[in-house]
Amino acid sequence: MQAGKLKFRKYTFVQILVIIFILIIGSPYTVMAKTPDPYRLGLAHIKNRQWEKAIEEFNKALEANPDHALTWANLGVSLSQSDKHKEALLAYEKALELGYSNALFHYNRGLSFAKVNLLEEAEQEMVAALKENPRLPRADFDLGIIYKLQGQWEKAFAQVKKLYPRNEKLAYSLFEQLPPSYKIVTIDQGGYLTGTVSLKGKSPRARSFHLIHAPNIEFCSRISDGKGHRLLFDFTVSDDNKLKDTVVALLNVPKGKPFPYSQKMQAFQIDRCRANQYVMGINNGEKVLIENFDPIKHEIVTYEINAKRHVQQKSNKSVVAETSQIRTAFIHPDSKEFLIKCNLHPFLQTRAVMVDNPYYAITDENGKFEIKDIPPGTYEVMAWHPFIPTQYGKVTINPIGTAEIDFEFDSKNIKRKLYHDDLEGYRFQPWYDSFENFYGGPRVDDPVEILQKF
């Protein structure tokens, strides 16, 4: 070959056709490699939720390799999704014999056991799944359902507690499906409980909130001391030391009359940046109607307060002017208090204690309360106020009889923060205390409809 010239290889016509075939389609070996096997086709059908096609492909795969544990396991999943649970259990059993096991496998097997009403076996599989992987909230949820079907209520409620910190939605879904521990029955010879709650010692002063910190000063100031302070009376005490807004409740009443709000939701009503009630009793899971009668927006937030006084936010949603919405008061079963407040107007708030039966009442301005239609028996009674340790007593209710119990708190035991101690000056305009408007001209105050006093 001469330098500078290239010599090309000569191909026959058949060779050229083969080259073109390979370039366009690929070699026979490549074509064979690209052909999906039935097992992979079955997995693709599972991904697309085409269960019958998946079953067909997995059966083909098992004809070629009957000892492939993964194929048996996936066949079981496909069969269970097609409601063929008895066949699914046979496939799961074969996979288990071949040594296949993991958390999701036991979970799926447990579901099939549950579907054919083999609840003990289903329970064992869910426990095995959670032992291999404790972070399977769906397994905890379904285990709770299995306990419910077995009538093991305490274990089912334990699953609610276990789920709550990890998946509150699943916890609430399980909670809703469980029967309440309190039963509604007819009371023929119910008794009455009356009494009073008093506060010994110096009456605490109201909490003061500077209105300059809140938007809508013109509107919110309609209830104020006239100088830009909104007062919140946590302790309303009469001249003879009787305490208003204390929840008195009977504990551990197993059955009796229905809850007062079983037909109509309990309402948290907002009027002139003020709640219609300062304290309330709420049953866990109860729905509360938030009604905003004001011409301004409120940002209503709910919180749970646990036994260690830790506060956790539950919901946060704006309630626009003159509208309403529903909130669910679902908190951890071991938590005892619930708080509803406005983030824009913090003096707008209601505090609630969780109650598990309808036998409770709230003291009036004279510190009095009355609870009716109580089933005869001996009960523990609590007196709850948000900012003082709860008191307890015991009472016996006789048929068609009236019992009496009184509680006395000591103001020395009050635990409460005062946000503002400086009550002097004019708080509508914080930069000066003047009768002149900041931009000139006389200062014009909004009329005060309710004049508050310390």
C-alpha positions as CSV (number, residue, x, y, z in Angstrom):
1,M,0.0,0.0,0.0
2,Q,1.3,3.4,-1.0
3,A,1.8,6.0,1.7
4,G,-1.1,8.4,2.1
5,K,-3.7,6.0,0.7
6,L,-6.3,4.1,2.7
7,K,-7.4,0.6,1.8
8,F,-11.1,-0.2,2.5
9,R,-12.3,-3.7,3.3
10,K,-14.7,-5.1,0.7
11,Y,-18.0,-6.7,2.0
12,T,-20.3,-9.0,0.2
13,F,-24.0,-8.0,-0.3
14,V,-25.1,-10.5,2.5
15,Q,-22.6,-9.0,4.9
16,I,-23.9,-5.5,4.2
17,L,-27.5,-6.6,4.9
18,V,-26.3,-8.1,8.2
19,I,-24.6,-4.9,9.2
20,I,-27.7,-2.8,8.3
21,F,-29.9,-5.2,10.4
22,I,-27.5,-4.9,13.4
23,L,-27.4,-1.1,13.1
24,I,-31.2,-0.8,12.9
25,I,-32.5,-3.6,15.1
26,G,-29.4,-4.9,17.1
27,S,-27.6,-8.2,17.1
28,P,-29.5,-11.4,17.9
29,Y,-27.7,-11.6,21.2
30,T,-28.8,-8.0,22.1
31,V,-32.4,-8.7,21.1
32,M,-32.4,-11.8,23.3
33,A,-30.9,-9.8,26.2
34,K,-33.6,-7.0,25.8
35,T,-36.4,-9.5,25.9
36,P,-38.0,-9.1,29.4
37,D,-38.5,-12.2,31.5
38,P,-41.9,-13.0,33.0
39,Y,-40.7,-12.0,36.5
40,R,-39.7,-8.5,35.4
41,L,-42.9,-8.1,33.4
42,G,-44.8,-9.1,36.6
43,L,-43.0,-6.4,38.5
44,A,-43.9,-3.8,35.9
45,H,-47.6,-4.8,36.1
46,I,-47.4,-4.5,39.9
47,K,-46.1,-1.0,39.4
48,N,-49.0,-0.2,37.2
49,R,-51.5,-2.0,39.6
50,Q,-52.4,-4.4,36.8
51,W,-52.8,-7.3,39.2
52,E,-54.3,-10.0,36.9
53,K,-51.5,-9.5,34.3
54,A,-49.0,-9.6,37.1
55,I,-50.4,-13.0,38.3
56,E,-50.2,-14.4,34.8
57,E,-46.5,-13.4,34.4
58,F,-45.5,-14.6,37.9
59,N,-47.0,-18.0,37.2
60,K,-45.0,-18.1,33.9
61,A,-41.9,-17.3,35.9
62,L,-42.6,-20.0,38.4
63,E,-42.9,-22.6,35.6
64,A,-39.3,-21.8,34.7
65,N,-38.0,-21.4,38.2
66,P,-40.3,-22.8,40.9
67,D,-37.9,-22.1,43.7
68,H,-37.6,-18.4,43.3
69,A,-38.8,-17.0,46.6
70,L,-39.3,-13.4,45.4
71,T,-41.6,-14.6,42.7
72,W,-43.8,-16.4,45.2
73,A,-43.9,-13.3,47.5
74,N,-44.9,-11.0,44.6
75,L,-47.4,-13.5,43.4
76,G,-48.9,-13.4,46.9
77,V,-49.1,-9.6,46.8
78,S,-50.8,-9.7,43.4
79,L,-53.3,-12.3,44.5
80,S,-54.2,-10.4,47.7
81,Q,-54.7,-7.2,45.7
82,S,-57.2,-9.2,43.6
83,D,-59.1,-10.3,46.7
84,K,-57.8,-13.9,46.2
85,H,-56.6,-14.1,49.8
86,K,-56.6,-17.9,50.3
87,E,-54.5,-18.3,47.2
88,A,-52.3,-15.4,48.3
89,L,-51.7,-17.2,51.7
90,L,-50.5,-20.3,49.8
91,A,-48.1,-18.2,47.8
92,Y,-46.8,-16.4,51.0
93,E,-46.3,-19.8,52.7
94,K,-44.2,-21.1,49.8
95,A,-42.1,-17.9,49.9
96,L,-41.6,-18.4,53.6
97,E,-40.6,-22.0,53.1
98,L,-37.9,-20.8,50.6
99,G,-36.5,-18.5,53.2
100,Y,-38.0,-15.2,52.2
101,S,-38.9,-12.8,55.1
102,N,-39.0,-9.1,55.7
103,A,-41.3,-6.5,57.4
104,L,-43.5,-5.7,54.4
105,F,-43.8,-9.4,53.6
106,H,-45.2,-10.1,57.1
107,Y,-47.4,-7.1,56.9
108,N,-49.0,-8.2,53.6
109,R,-49.4,-11.7,54.8
110,G,-51.1,-10.3,57.9
111,L,-53.6,-8.4,55.8
112,S,-54.5,-11.6,53.9
113,F,-55.0,-13.5,57.2
114,A,-57.3,-10.7,58.4
115,K,-59.3,-10.8,55.2
116,V,-60.2,-14.5,55.8
117,N,-60.9,-13.8,59.4
118,L,-57.9,-15.6,60.8
119,L,-57.3,-12.7,63.3
120,E,-54.8,-14.4,65.6
121,E,-52.5,-15.3,62.7
122,A,-53.0,-11.7,61.4
123,E,-52.0,-10.3,64.7
124,Q,-48.8,-12.5,64.8
125,E,-47.8,-11.3,61.3
126,M,-48.3,-7.6,62.2
127,V,-46.3,-8.1,65.3
128,A,-43.5,-9.8,63.3
129,A,-43.6,-7.0,60.8
130,L,-43.2,-4.4,63.5
131,K,-40.4,-6.4,65.1
132,E,-38.4,-6.3,61.9
133,N,-39.2,-2.7,61.2
134,P,-40.8,-0.7,64.1
135,R,-41.3,2.3,61.8
136,L,-44.3,1.0,59.8
137,P,-47.2,3.2,60.8
138,R,-49.6,1.3,58.6
139,A,-48.8,-1.9,60.4
140,D,-49.4,-0.2,63.7
141,F,-52.8,1.1,62.4
142,D,-53.9,-2.3,61.0
143,L,-52.8,-4.0,64.2
144,G,-55.1,-1.6,66.1
145,I,-57.9,-2.6,63.7
146,I,-57.2,-6.3,64.3
147,Y,-57.3,-5.7,68.1
148,K,-60.7,-3.9,67.6
149,L,-62.0,-6.9,65.6
150,Q,-60.9,-9.2,68.5
151,G,-62.6,-7.0,71.0
152,Q,-59.2,-6.1,72.7
153,W,-60.1,-2.4,73.3
154,E,-57.2,-1.6,75.6
155,K,-54.7,-2.9,73.1
156,A,-56.4,-1.0,70.3
157,F,-56.3,2.3,72.3
158,A,-52.6,1.6,73.0
159,Q,-52.0,1.6,69.3
160,V,-53.6,5.1,69.1
161,K,-51.1,6.3,71.6
162,K,-48.3,4.6,69.7
163,L,-49.3,6.1,66.4
164,Y,-50.0,9.6,67.6
165,P,-46.5,11.1,67.7
166,R,-45.5,9.5,64.3
167,N,-48.7,9.8,62.2
168,E,-51.5,11.8,63.7
169,K,-53.8,11.2,60.8
170,L,-53.6,7.5,61.1
171,A,-54.0,7.8,64.9
172,Y,-57.2,9.8,64.5
173,S,-58.5,7.4,61.9
174,L,-58.0,4.5,64.3
175,F,-59.4,6.5,67.2
176,E,-62.6,7.3,65.2
177,Q,-63.2,3.6,64.5
178,L,-63.0,2.5,68.2
179,P,-66.1,2.6,70.4
180,P,-65.9,5.2,73.2
181,S,-65.3,3.8,76.6
182,Y,-68.3,5.9,77.8
183,K,-71.7,4.3,77.1
184,I,-75.0,6.2,76.7
185,V,-77.9,4.7,78.7
186,T,-81.2,5.8,80.1
187,I,-81.0,7.2,83.7
188,D,-84.2,6.6,85.7
189,Q,-83.2,7.6,89.2
190,G,-80.4,10.0,88.7
191,G,-79.1,12.3,91.4
192,Y,-77.8,15.9,91.6
193,L,-74.5,17.4,92.6
194,T,-74.2,21.0,93.6
195,G,-71.6,23.1,95.3
196,T,-69.4,26.2,95.1
197,V,-65.8,27.0,94.3
198,S,-64.0,29.8,96.1
199,L,-60.6,31.4,96.1
200,K,-58.8,32.1,99.4
201,G,-56.4,35.0,99.6
202,K,-55.8,38.0,97.4
203,S,-57.6,38.0,94.1
204,P,-55.2,38.0,91.2
205,R,-55.3,41.0,88.9
206,A,-56.3,40.7,85.3
207,R,-53.7,40.1,82.5
208,S,-53.1,43.2,80.4
209,F,-52.4,43.2,76.7
210,H,-51.2,46.4,75.0
211,L,-53.5,46.9,72.0
212,I,-50.6,48.5,70.1
213,H,-49.2,45.0,69.6
214,A,-52.4,43.8,67.8
215,P,-53.7,44.9,64.4
216,N,-57.2,46.4,64.1
217,I,-56.6,48.8,67.0
218,E,-59.7,50.8,66.1
219,F,-62.0,47.8,66.3
220,C,-60.3,45.9,69.2
221,S,-60.3,49.0,71.5
222,R,-64.1,48.9,71.7
223,I,-63.5,46.6,74.7
224,S,-60.6,48.1,76.7
225,D,-59.7,50.3,79.7
226,G,-59.9,53.3,77.4
227,K,-56.1,53.7,77.4
228,G,-55.1,51.0,75.0
229,H,-55.1,48.0,77.3
230,R,-57.3,44.9,76.8
231,L,-57.8,43.1,80.0
232,L,-58.2,39.3,80.3
233,F,-59.7,38.1,83.6
234,D,-58.3,34.7,84.2
235,F,-59.7,34.8,87.7
236,T,-63.1,36.3,88.2
237,V,-63.8,36.5,91.9
238,S,-67.0,37.7,93.5
239,D,-67.1,40.0,96.6
240,D,-67.5,36.9,98.8
241,N,-64.5,35.2,97.2
242,K,-66.4,32.8,94.9
243,L,-64.5,31.8,91.7
244,K,-66.1,31.9,88.3
245,D,-64.9,29.8,85.3
246,T,-63.9,26.6,87.0
247,V,-64.7,23.2,85.5
248,V,-66.1,20.7,88.0
249,A,-66.3,17.2,86.6
250,L,-67.0,13.7,87.7
251,L,-64.2,11.2,86.8
252,N,-64.5,7.6,85.5
253,V,-68.3,7.5,84.9
254,P,-68.7,4.5,82.7
255,K,-72.3,5.2,81.4
256,G,-75.1,7.7,81.6
257,K,-76.7,10.5,79.7
258,P,-75.5,11.8,76.3
259,F,-73.0,14.6,75.9
260,P,-74.7,18.0,75.8
261,Y,-73.2,18.7,72.4
262,S,-74.0,15.3,70.8
263,Q,-76.7,16.8,68.6
264,K,-75.2,20.3,68.1
265,M,-71.5,21.2,68.0
266,Q,-70.0,23.2,70.8
267,A,-69.1,26.7,69.6
268,F,-66.2,29.0,70.1
269,Q,-67.7,32.4,69.2
270,I,-65.7,35.5,68.5
271,D,-67.3,38.9,69.1
272,R,-65.3,42.1,69.3
273,C,-62.1,40.1,69.7
274,R,-63.6,38.3,72.7
275,A,-64.5,34.7,73.2
276,N,-67.9,33.7,74.4
277,Q,-66.5,31.6,77.2
278,Y,-63.2,31.5,79.0
279,V,-63.2,27.8,79.9
280,M,-64.9,24.7,78.5
281,G,-65.0,21.0,78.7
282,I,-64.1,19.0,75.5
283,N,-64.3,15.3,74.8
284,N,-61.3,14.0,72.8
285,G,-62.1,13.9,69.1
286,E,-65.0,16.4,69.5
287,K,-65.6,18.9,66.7
288,V,-65.8,22.5,67.7
289,L,-67.5,25.2,65.6
290,I,-65.4,28.4,65.3
291,E,-67.7,31.3,64.6
292,N,-66.3,34.8,63.8
293,F,-68.9,37.5,64.1
294,D,-66.3,40.3,63.7
295,P,-65.7,42.3,60.6
296,I,-62.0,41.5,60.8
297,K,-59.9,38.4,60.2
298,H,-58.7,36.2,63.1
299,E,-55.9,33.7,63.0
300,I,-57.2,30.9,65.2
301,V,-54.6,28.4,66.5
302,T,-55.3,25.3,68.7
303,Y,-52.8,23.7,71.0
304,E,-52.6,20.6,73.2
305,I,-51.0,20.9,76.7
306,N,-49.7,17.6,78.0
307,A,-49.2,16.5,81.6
308,K,-45.7,18.1,81.7
309,R,-47.2,21.4,80.6
310,H,-45.5,21.2,77.2
311,V,-47.5,23.0,74.5
312,Q,-47.8,21.6,71.0
313,Q,-49.6,23.4,68.1
314,K,-52.4,21.4,66.5
315,S,-53.9,23.6,63.9
316,N,-53.4,27.1,62.5
317,K,-55.9,28.6,60.1
318,S,-57.3,32.1,59.4
319,V,-61.0,32.7,60.0
320,V,-61.9,35.6,57.7
321,A,-64.5,38.2,58.7
322,E,-68.0,36.9,59.5
323,T,-67.4,33.3,58.6
324,S,-67.2,30.0,60.5
325,Q,-65.2,26.7,60.3
326,I,-64.9,23.4,62.1
327,R,-61.9,22.2,64.1
328,T,-61.3,18.8,65.6
329,A,-60.1,18.7,69.1
330,F,-58.1,15.5,68.8
331,I,-55.1,15.3,71.1
332,H,-52.9,12.7,72.6
333,P,-55.1,10.5,75.0
334,D,-52.7,11.3,77.9
335,S,-52.9,15.1,77.4
336,K,-55.4,16.9,79.6
337,E,-55.8,20.4,78.3
338,F,-56.7,22.2,75.0
339,L,-56.2,25.8,74.1
340,I,-57.9,27.9,71.4
341,K,-56.5,31.4,70.8
342,C,-55.9,34.0,68.1
343,N,-52.3,34.7,67.1
344,L,-53.2,38.2,66.0
345,H,-55.1,39.1,69.1
346,P,-53.6,37.0,72.0
347,F,-56.2,38.2,74.5
348,L,-58.8,36.2,72.5
349,Q,-58.5,32.8,74.0
350,T,-60.4,29.9,75.6
351,R,-58.9,27.1,77.6
352,A,-60.4,23.7,77.9
353,V,-60.0,20.6,80.0
354,M,-60.5,17.2,78.4
355,V,-63.5,15.2,79.8
356,D,-64.5,11.6,79.0
357,N,-68.1,11.9,80.2
358,P,-70.8,14.6,80.1
359,Y,-71.0,15.0,83.9
360,Y,-69.3,18.3,84.3
361,A,-70.3,22.0,84.8
362,I,-68.7,25.4,84.8
363,T,-69.1,27.7,87.8
364,D,-71.0,30.9,87.4
365,E,-70.2,34.4,88.6
366,N,-71.2,33.3,92.2
367,G,-68.9,30.2,92.0
368,K,-71.9,27.8,91.9
369,F,-72.3,24.7,89.8
370,E,-74.9,22.0,89.3
371,I,-74.7,18.6,87.6
372,K,-77.9,16.6,86.9
373,D,-79.0,13.1,86.1
374,I,-76.0,11.4,87.6
375,P,-76.2,7.5,87.9
376,P,-76.1,6.5,91.6
377,G,-72.7,5.6,92.9
378,T,-69.5,6.9,94.4
379,Y,-67.3,9.1,92.2
380,E,-64.1,11.1,92.3
381,V,-64.7,14.8,91.5
382,M,-62.2,17.3,90.2
383,A,-62.2,21.1,90.1
384,W,-60.0,22.4,87.3
385,H,-58.8,25.9,86.6
386,P,-56.1,26.7,84.0
387,F,-53.7,28.5,86.3
388,I,-54.0,26.7,89.7
389,P,-53.3,23.1,90.6
390,T,-56.4,20.9,90.2
391,Q,-58.3,19.8,93.4
392,Y,-60.0,16.5,93.9
393,G,-62.8,15.2,96.2
394,K,-65.1,12.2,96.5
395,V,-68.9,12.2,96.5
396,T,-71.7,9.6,96.8
397,I,-74.8,10.1,94.6
398,N,-78.0,8.4,95.9
399,P,-81.0,7.7,93.7
400,I,-83.0,10.9,93.2
401,G,-80.8,12.5,95.8
402,T,-78.8,15.7,96.0
403,A,-75.2,15.7,97.1
404,E,-73.0,18.7,97.7
405,I,-69.3,19.3,97.5
406,D,-67.3,22.5,97.8
407,F,-63.8,23.4,96.7
408,E,-61.5,26.1,97.9
409,F,-58.3,27.2,96.0
410,D,-55.5,29.2,97.6
411,S,-54.3,32.2,95.5
412,K,-50.7,31.5,96.8
413,N,-50.7,28.4,94.4
414,I,-51.5,30.4,91.3
415,K,-49.0,29.7,88.4
416,R,-49.4,32.3,85.7
417,K,-47.3,34.8,83.7
418,L,-48.2,38.4,83.4
419,Y,-47.2,39.7,80.0
420,H,-47.3,43.4,80.8
421,D,-46.7,45.0,84.1
422,D,-46.6,48.6,82.8
423,L,-50.1,49.8,82.9
424,E,-49.4,53.5,82.8
425,G,-49.6,55.7,79.8
426,Y,-51.7,55.7,76.6
427,R,-51.2,52.5,74.5
428,F,-53.0,53.4,71.3
429,Q,-50.0,55.5,70.3
430,P,-46.9,54.1,72.0
431,W,-44.4,56.9,70.9
432,Y,-46.1,59.6,72.9
433,D,-48.9,60.3,75.3
434,S,-50.5,63.3,73.6
435,F,-53.8,64.7,72.6
436,E,-52.4,65.5,69.2
437,N,-52.5,63.2,66.2
438,F,-49.0,62.0,65.0
439,Y,-49.7,63.6,61.6
440,G,-51.2,66.8,63.1
441,G,-54.7,67.7,64.3
442,P,-56.5,66.5,67.4
443,R,-56.3,62.8,68.4
444,V,-59.7,61.0,67.9
445,D,-60.3,57.8,69.8
446,D,-62.7,55.1,68.8
447,P,-65.6,54.8,71.2
448,V,-65.2,52.3,73.9
449,E,-68.3,50.1,74.1
450,I,-67.2,48.1,77.2
451,L,-65.0,50.0,79.6
452,Q,-62.8,47.5,81.5
453,K,-61.5,48.1,85.0
454,F,-58.8,46.4,87.0
